[in-house]
Amino acid sequence: MNALIKSATIVDSKSDFHNETVDILIEKGRISKISKRISNSNNYQELALDNLHVSKGWFDSSVSFGEPGYEERETIDNGLKTAAESGFTAIALNANSNPVIDCYADITFVKSKAQNKATSLYPIGALTMASESEDLAELYDMQNAGAVAFYDYQKPVSNPNLMKIALQYASNFNGLVCSFPQESKISGLGIVNENINSTRLGLKGNPSLAEELHVSRDLFLLEYTGGKLHIPTISTEKSVALIRAAKAQKLDVTCSVAIHNLILTDDRLNDFDTRYKVLPPLRTQKDCNALIEGLKDGTIDMVTTDHNPIDIEDKKLEFDHAKYGTIGLESAFGALQTVFTTKKAISLLTQGKARFGVLQNTISEGETADLTLFNPESTYQFVKSDITSRSKNSAFLGMTLKGKTYGIIANNKIVLK
C-alpha cells in the first residue's frame, strides 16, 4: 500500500514532528518520508482532507462483537470495519460470545476471522470455564494461542480463593488477570445506581458499595499473591481512591473507565430509555468528576468504549428486562473531546497499549504506518447515520459531539469512512 498524506498536523509527543503540519509519504506500509512538502511523483493515492490531523493508532481494551453465536448483534468482520472507521487500529475482544472464548481453539478461531484486516484484533480469553466462576479456564494455552488477558466479561469472580489462584497461576507466565468489580451479594437485583433517582423512578438500586468492596478485595488479593491485575470499567469516586492508594503501594494494578461513565449520569434515566442501562450503572456527577480527575492524575490508566452491541429484541424492552450495554466505538473520540483537550483525548486512546501487549509506533520515518486520521474541530449531532455497527444501542445518540474520525492507515491498508 502506497499513499501520500497532504498537510496533516501530527499529534504525537514522541515524534520529532509533533504539532507540525507536514506531508507524510507511505510506501509498502511504512513511513518513508515526512516533510513540509512532498511531490506525488509516483502518482500514489493522495489523502487531502479538511483540517486533517494524524496520531498514533488508537486502542480499545474492552470491545464485544457477538460472533461466534450472537452474529445478529455484530460480526467480527463488520465490527472491525466499525473500529477502523472510528479510528481504532487495535481492539481487545471480550470473550462473551456463544460459546464463551475459553480455550486454545476459540482464540485461534477469532484470530483467523480477523486476518488481513486493517484493525488488529487482540483476543481476551475467559478467566474461568464458560465464565461461570467455577474452574479456571485454559489460561496458559490461550496465552500461547495469542490471548492478551483473561476476563469474564461483566461477571464478577465471587470466590476470592479462585481469584487468588488465578493471580498466582497467571504470574508464572506474566499473564494479565482482569476482574469485574461488583460484589453480587450486595448489588443483588439492582439495575441502576442506588441513589435518589432510583428511589424516585422505582428502579432497584445497585450501590457504589458493591463495586468498592470488590475492588478492595481484589487489591488485598493482589498484595498477597503478586501478579498483574487489571480492573475494567470502574465507576465510583471511592474506587478511584482505592486504586490510587494501591498504586502508591507499588502494586501492579491498572484500571479503565468506560467513556459513558465519564460523561453521563443517572439523571438520564428519567424517560426509562434502555440505551442508558449499562453495567456498571451510570452514577452521579460527583463520581464523574472523580473519574475525570483520576484520568488527569494517572490513577486511571485508560479509557474504553466498553462497546457492547445488543440487538433490538433484547434492548427495546421494559427497563427491568432489557440487557445491559451500549455501543461506543463510533462516538468515542467526539464524546471524549467534550471533556478533554485533543492532546489528552489522544493520549487516553493510546496509552492502554503497553498493558495489553499491543505494538506501539511513533510517527517517524522508517516506522510502520499505524495511524489514525481525524478532524478535532468538527462539531456535530450524533445520529443513527453515524453508526456503522449492526446494533444501534448508543447512549450518545442525539448528543452534540466534537471531533470526527476519517479512518485509519494500518496493517498496510487504508480504511476511510
Residue pairs with C-beta under 8 A, 6 or more apart in sequence:
1 26
1 28
1 29
1 409
1 412
1 413
1 414
2 26
2 27
2 28
2 42
2 44
2 45
3 25
3 26
3 44
3 45
3 46
3 47
3 409
3 414
4 23
4 24
4 25
4 26
4 38
4 40
4 44
4 45
4 46
4 47
5 23
5 24
5 25
5 26
5 47
5 52
5 54
5 373
5 409
6 23
6 46
6 47
6 48
6 52
7 21
7 22
7 23
7 48
7 52
8 21
8 22
8 23
8 24
8 47
8 52
8 53
8 54
8 373
9 19
9 20
9 21
9 52
9 53
9 54
10 17
10 18
10 19
10 20
10 21
10 22
10 24
10 34
10 53
10 54
10 55
10 363
11 18
11 19
11 53
11 54
11 55
11 342
11 343
11 346
12 18
12 55
12 56
12 362
12 363
13 343
13 347
14 362
15 362
15 363
15 364
16 364
17 34
17 363
17 364
22 34
22 35
22 36
23 33
23 34
23 35
23 36
23 37
23 38
24 31
24 33
24 34
24 38
24 54
24 363
24 371
25 31
25 32
25 33
25 34
25 35
25 38
25 44
26 32
26 369
26 409
27 44
28 412
29 368
29 369
29 411
29 412
30 366
30 367
30 368
30 369
31 363
31 364
31 365
31 366
31 367
31 368
31 369
32 365
32 366
33 365
34 363
34 364
34 365
40 46
45 414
47 373
47 414
47 416
49 373
49 375
49 406
50 375
51 375
51 376
51 377
51 378
52 373
52 374
52 375
52 406
53 342
53 373
53 374
53 375
53 376
54 363
54 371
54 372
54 373
54 374
55 346
55 350
55 363
55 371
55 372
55 374
56 346
56 350
56 360
56 361
56 362
56 363
56 370
56 371
56 372
57 87
57 88
57 89
57 90
57 350
57 361
57 370
57 371
57 372
57 408
57 410
58 87
58 88
58 89
58 90
58 332
58 333
58 346
58 349
58 350
58 372
59 88
59 89
59 90
59 91
59 92
59 349
59 350
59 352
59 353
59 356
59 358
60 83
60 88
60 90
60 91
60 92
60 304
60 305
60 307
60 329
60 332
60 349
60 352
61 92
61 230
61 232
61 256
61 302
61 304
61 352
61 355
61 356
62 92
62 94
62 153
62 232
62 233
62 256
62 258
62 304
62 305
62 306
62 307
63 79
63 83
63 91
63 92
63 93
63 94
63 304
63 305
63 307
63 329
64 73
64 74
64 93
64 94
64 96
64 153
64 307
64 308
64 309
64 325
65 73
65 74
65 75
65 76
65 79
65 93
65 97
65 309
66 72
66 73
66 74
66 75
66 79
66 97
66 309
67 74
67 75
67 76
67 79
67 97
67 110
67 113
68 97
68 98
68 99
68 109
68 110
69 97
69 98
69 99
70 97
70 98
70 311
72 311
72 390
73 309
73 310
73 311
73 390
73 391
74 82
74 309
74 389
74 390
74 391
75 390
76 93
76 110
76 113
76 114
76 121
77 113
77 117
78 388
78 389
78 390
79 309
79 389
80 91
80 114
80 117
80 118
80 119
80 121
81 388
81 415
82 329
82 330
82 388
82 389
83 91
83 119
83 329
84 117
84 118
84 119
84 407
84 408
84 410
84 415
85 330
85 388
85 405
85 407
85 415
85 416
85 417
86 329
86 330
86 332
86 333
86 388
86 405
87 332
87 333
87 349
87 372
87 373
87 374
87 405
87 407
87 408
88 119
88 329
88 332
88 372
88 408
89 118
89 119
89 120
89 370
89 371
89 372
89 408
89 410
89 411
90 119
90 120
90 121
90 122
90 353
90 358
90 359
90 410
91 119
91 120
91 121
91 122
92 122
92 123
92 124
92 148
92 149
92 356
92 358
93 101
93 110
93 121
93 122
93 123
93 124
94 124
94 151
94 153
95 101
95 102
95 106
95 123
95 124
95 125
95 126
95 131
95 151
95 152
95 153
96 131
96 153
96 154
97 110
99 106
99 130
100 106
100 126
100 130
100 131
101 107
101 110
101 123
101 124
101 125
101 126
101 142
102 125
102 126
102 128
102 129
102 130
102 131
102 137
102 138
102 142
103 125
103 137
103 138
103 141
103 142
104 138
104 141
104 142
104 144
104 145
106 125
106 142
107 123
107 125
107 142
107 145
107 146
107 147
108 145
108 146
110 121
110 123
111 121
111 123
111 145
111 146
113 121
114 120
114 121
116 411
117 411
117 413
118 408
118 409
118 410
118 411
118 413
118 414
118 415
119 408
119 410
119 411
119 415
120 358
120 410
120 411
122 146
122 148
122 356
122 357
122 358
123 142
123 145
123 146
123 147
123 148
124 147
124 148
124 149
124 150
124 151
124 153
124 178
125 137
125 138
125 139
125 142
125 143
125 147
125 149
125 150
125 151
126 137
126 150
126 151
126 152
127 136
127 137
127 139
127 150
127 151
127 152
127 157
127 166
127 177
127 178
127 179
128 134
128 135
128 136
128 137
128 152
128 157
128 162
129 135
129 136
129 137
131 152
131 153
131 155
133 152
133 155
133 156
133 157
133 158
133 159
133 162
134 162
136 162
136 165
136 166
136 169
137 150
139 147
139 150
139 166
139 169
139 170
139 173
139 175
140 172
140 173
140 175
142 150
143 173
143 175
148 176
148 356
148 357
148 358
149 175
149 176
149 177
149 178
149 230
149 356
150 166
150 170
150 175
150 176
150 177
150 178
151 177
151 178
151 179
151 180
151 230
151 232
152 180
153 180
154 180
154 279
154 324
155 180
156 179
156 180
156 181
156 182
156 183
156 184
156 214
157 163
157 166
157 179
157 180
158 183
158 184
158 185
160 217
160 221
163 177
163 179
163 217
163 218
163 221
164 221
164 224
164 225
166 177
167 177
167 221
167 222
167 225
167 226
167 227
167 229
168 225
168 226
168 227
169 175
170 176
170 177
170 227
170 228
171 225
171 226
171 227
171 228
174 228
175 227
175 228
176 228
176 229
176 230
176 355
176 356
177 227
177 228
177 229
177 230
178 229
178 230
178 231
178 232
179 214
179 218
179 229
179 230
179 231
180 214
180 232
180 233
181 211
181 212
181 214
181 215
181 218
181 231
181 232
181 233
181 234
181 239
181 280
182 206
182 210
182 211
182 214
182 279
182 280
183 209
183 210
183 211
183 213
183 214
183 217
184 210
186 207
186 209
186 210
186 213
187 206
187 207
187 210
188 204
188 206
189 204
190 198
190 204
190 205
190 206
190 207
190 210
190 281
191 203
191 204
191 206
191 277
191 281
191 319
191 320
192 198
192 201
192 203
192 204
192 205
192 206
192 266
192 269
192 277
192 281
192 282
193 205
193 206
193 207
193 208
193 266
193 281
193 282
193 283
193 284
194 205
194 206
194 207
194 208
195 205
195 266
195 283
195 284
197 203
197 266
197 267
197 269
197 270
198 204
198 205
198 266
199 205
201 269
201 270
201 272
203 269
203 319
203 320
204 320
206 280
206 281
208 235
208 236
208 237
208 238
208 239
208 283
208 287
211 234
211 235
211 236
211 239
211 280
212 236
212 238
212 239
212 242
215 231
215 234
215 239
215 242
215 243
216 242
218 229
218 231
219 229
219 242
219 243
219 246
219 251
219 253
222 229
222 246
222 251
222 252
222 253
223 246
223 249
223 251
226 252
227 252
228 252
229 251
229 252
229 253
229 254
230 253
230 254
230 255
230 256
230 355
231 239
231 243
231 253
231 254
231 255
231 256
232 255
232 256
232 304
232 306
233 256
233 257
233 258
233 261
233 280
233 304
233 306
234 240
234 243
234 255
234 256
234 257
234 280
234 291
234 300
235 257
235 258
235 261
235 280
235 281
235 283
235 287
235 291
236 280
236 283
236 287
236 290
237 286
237 287
237 289
237 290
237 291
239 255
240 290
240 291
240 293
240 294
240 299
240 300
241 290
243 253
243 255
243 294
243 299
243 300
244 294
244 297
244 299
246 253
247 253
247 299
254 301
254 302
254 355
255 299
255 300
255 301
256 300
256 301
256 302
256 303
256 304
256 352
257 291
257 294
257 295
257 300
257 303
257 304
258 278
258 280
258 303
258 304
258 305
258 306
258 328
259 303
259 304
259 305
259 306
259 328
259 331
259 332
259 335
259 336
260 278
260 282
260 306
260 326
260 328
260 335
260 395
260 396
261 278
261 280
261 282
261 283
261 287
261 288
261 291
262 288
262 291
262 292
262 295
262 303
262 336
262 339
263 288
263 335
263 338
263 339
264 276
264 282
264 288
264 395
265 282
265 283
265 284
265 285
265 287
265 288
266 281
266 282
266 283
266 284
268 276
268 282
268 395
269 276
269 282
272 319
274 315
274 316
274 317
274 319
274 322
274 393
275 315
275 326
275 393
275 394
275 395
275 397
276 282
276 326
276 395
277 319
277 322
277 323
277 324
277 325
278 306
278 324
278 325
278 326
278 395
279 324
279 325
291 300
292 339
294 300
295 303
295 340
295 348
296 344
301 351
301 352
301 355
302 348
302 351
302 352
302 355
303 332
303 336
303 348
303 349
303 352
304 328
304 352
305 327
305 328
305 329
305 331
305 332
306 325
306 326
306 328
307 326
307 327
307 328
307 329
307 389
308 324
308 325
308 326
308 327
308 328
309 325
309 327
309 389
309 390
309 391
309 393
310 322
310 323
310 324
310 325
310 391
310 393
311 390
311 391
312 391
312 392
312 393
314 322
314 323
315 322
315 323
315 325
315 391
315 393
316 322
325 393
326 393
326 394
326 395
326 396
327 387
327 389
327 391
327 392
327 393
327 394
328 335
328 394
328 395
328 396
329 389
330 382
330 386
330 387
330 388
330 389
330 394
331 382
331 386
331 394
331 396
331 399
331 401
332 349
333 345
333 349
333 374
333 403
333 404
333 405
334 380
334 382
334 396
334 401
334 402
334 403
334 404
335 396
335 399
335 401
336 345
336 348
336 349
336 403
337 345
337 376
337 401
337 402
337 403
338 400
338 401
338 402
340 348
342 376
342 403
345 403
350 360
352 358
353 359
353 360
354 360
359 370
361 367
361 368
361 370
363 371
369 409
369 410
369 412
370 409
370 410
371 408
371 409
371 410
372 405
372 408
373 405
373 406
373 407
373 408
373 409
373 416
374 403
374 404
374 405
374 406
375 403
375 404
375 406
376 402
376 403
377 402
377 403
378 402
378 403
378 404
379 400
379 401
379 402
380 386
380 400
380 401
380 404
381 398
381 399
381 400
381 401
382 394
382 396
382 397
382 398
382 399
382 400
382 401
383 397
383 398
384 392
384 397
387 394
388 417
405 417
406 416
406 417
407 414
407 415
407 416
407 417
408 414
408 415
